[in-house]
Amino acid sequence: MKPLRLSSELIYIAALAMMAFAVSLTAAADFGVSMVVAPAYILSLKIPFLTFGQAEYIVQGILFVALCVTMRRFRPLYLVSFATGLLYGVILDAWRLIPFLSPEAVGTAPMPVRIAFLITGMVLTSLSVALLFHVYIYPQVYDFFVKGVAARYQLNRTRFKQGFDASCLIVSAGMSLLLFGAFNGIGWGTLLMTVCNGVIIGFFDRLIGRTTDIRPTFGAIASRFEDGIQ
């Protein structure tokens, strides 16, 4: 079967929109958000005037510094990853303007709907991350950290992603206890995603590699991005 040819740039935009929608779904389910976005979500719960998307800017900015330290270098092109995080934050806040995804609607839907939100959000998050692994434009800092460090140090990307997720869970739990004295913003849904997301992402990563041919429209620009991550 001939692989489906897709535009790298269009996949980038679609995956970002899908990821923001998925995160909005898991937040609305109120069983705990993904361990990766939990620090930003917890921060937004603690500081009322800070939206979820705006809190992402702060957390991803801190992680961006950690990325450069881990990569042992800084390249201006890496800032594209932070710019992607800014775009993602804007889209995330836009999705949360929809009434059933708004902060006021968190946890108010019937139980079957909340469970459907969680499962759908978990699957769509994994699919969007896997898609971003296959485009040349750097993903937001969370995923670029995994993609960049795994590539630089020749690590298994799926296993490294699982370890990264586990580390985010520990940080999120610590933040929640420190700021609220209880687990707020994380729950059994967070634990489920910590265990399953890396595996599901690995599945979609392999499936996309077998069934699609994602190519850049602007080859010269794409080559600069590929050179920059090595």
N, C-alpha and C positions, 0 to 999 in steps of 0.2 A: 504493500500500500504506500502510495506516494505521500510524503509528509506534507502537511498543510503549511503553506508559506504565509507568514504573518510579518507585519511591520513592527520592528523593535520599538519605535517611538510611540505607536498607537497602543502597544501592549503596556508600555510604561504608564501612560495616562490611565488606561483601563484598570490596571492592577492597583494603582494608587487609590482610585475611586472605590474599587471593590474592597480594598483593605480598610479604608475609612468607614465604609458602610458596615463591614463586618464588625469592627470595633464598636460602632454605635449599637449594633444589635446585641453584642455581649454585655455592654453596659446597661442597656434597657432590660435585659433578662435579670440582672441583679443577683447572679449566682457567683459573681467574681469575674473580673476582666482578665485578659491574658496577662501572664506574668511579665511580659515584655513591656506592655503599656501601663501596668499597674502603678509603678512609681509616679508617673505623670497624673494618672487618675486620682490617686491618693492625695497628691499635692493640690489638685483642683478641688477636691472635697474639703480640704483643710482651709484653703484660701478662697472664699466665696466669689471674689471679683475676678478670679483667674479661671478662664474656660479650660476645658479639657485640651483643646488644641493649643492654647497658649502655654499650658504647663508642659506640653510636648517640646516646645522650643527650649525651655530651660533644661529639661532632662537630656534631650538629644545634644544640646550644647556641651554639657558635662561629659557625655559619652564620646563626643567628637574629640575632645582633648585626650581622653583615654585611648581612643583609636590611634591618634598620631603618636602617642607614647609607645603603644604596643607595636605599631608599624616601624617605629624608630626613625620617623621622618614626617615631614609635612610637605604636601604639594598643593598648590592653589586649586588644582582640579578636584581635590578631595572636598572642597567647599560645595561642590555640586550635591554631594550627599546631604549636607546640612540644608541646602536650598530645597531639596526634595522633602526633607522633614518639615520645612516651613509650608510648602504646598500641601502636604498631607494634613497638617494641622488646620489649615484653612478649610479644606474639604471636610474634615472631621466635624468642625464646628458647624459647617453648612448642613450636613446630614442631621445634626442634632437640633436643627430648627424645625424638622418634621415633628408634628405633635407626638406620635407614638414612640419617637426616639429621643425626645427632649429630656433634659435632666428631671423635670417634674413628673415624667411618666415612668421613671425607673422603678421597676418592680411592681407596677400596678396592673399589668396585663394578667389574664387568667394563666394558671400554672402551665397548661399544655402549650400555650403560646410562648411563654417564657422559656420553656425547654426547647421549643422549636427555634427560638431566637439564638439560644446558646449553641445548639448543634450547627445551625446554618452559619453562624458567625465563626465558629471554630473551623469549619470546612473552607469557607471563603477566605479566611485569614491565611490558612495554609496554602491554598491555591495562589493567592496573590503574592505571597512571599516566594513561592517556587517560580512564578512567572518573572518576578523581578530579578531572580538569579540568572535568567536567560536574556536579559537586555543589557546593552552596554552602558546606558545611563545609570549612574550610581543610585542605588536605592537609598531610602532614608537611613540614618546613621545606625539604627539597630541592625538592619540587614546588611549594610555595607561593612559593619564591624565583622560579622560572620563571614561574609563573602571575601573581604579583603584579607583578614588574618588567616583564614583557611588557605587562600591561594598563596600568600607570601610564605607561609611555613609548611605548605604541602600537607595540610591536615584533612581528614575526612570531614566534608562539609556537614553531613547529616549528624554525625556524632558531636562535632563541635557546636552545632546549633542546639543540640540537646543539653550540653553542658552550659551553654550561654543562658538557655531558658531556666535551668535549675538555679543558676547564680542570680538571675533576675527575681526569681521567686523568693530567695533568701533575703535579698535587699528589700523587696516589697513587704515581706512580713515584718522585717525590722522597722521600716518606715511607719507601717500601720500601728504597730505597738508603741512606737515612740511618740507619734502624733496624736493617737486616739486612745491608747491604752487597750485596744481591742483590734480584732481583724476587721477592717473597714475597707471595702473595695476589692477584697480578695475572699475567696470561699472555695467550696468544693469544685466549682466550675474552673477556677484558676488551677487547682491541682490536676483536674482532668486535662486541661490544655497543656500543662507542663509535661505530662506523661505522653500525650498523644500528638501534639503539634509537630514535633521533630520527625516522628514516623510518617505522619500524613504529608508533611512537606517533602520528605524523601520520596514518597510514592509519586506525588505530583511532579517532582523534579525529573524522575526517571521517565514518567509518562510523557511529559512535554518533550523531553529529549528524543523519544522514539517517534512521536506522532507529529511534531511540528518542525518547521524550519523558520526560526525567527531571525530575520536579517535586518540590518540597519538600512534606512533610506539614504543616510549620509555616511558613507563608508569612511571617508577621510577623518571625520570627526570621531567616529566609533573607534578607529585605530588608536587615537590619542588616549581614549579612556582605557582601552585594554593595556596599553603600554604603561599607563599611570598606576595601575594596580599591582604590577609585578614588582 
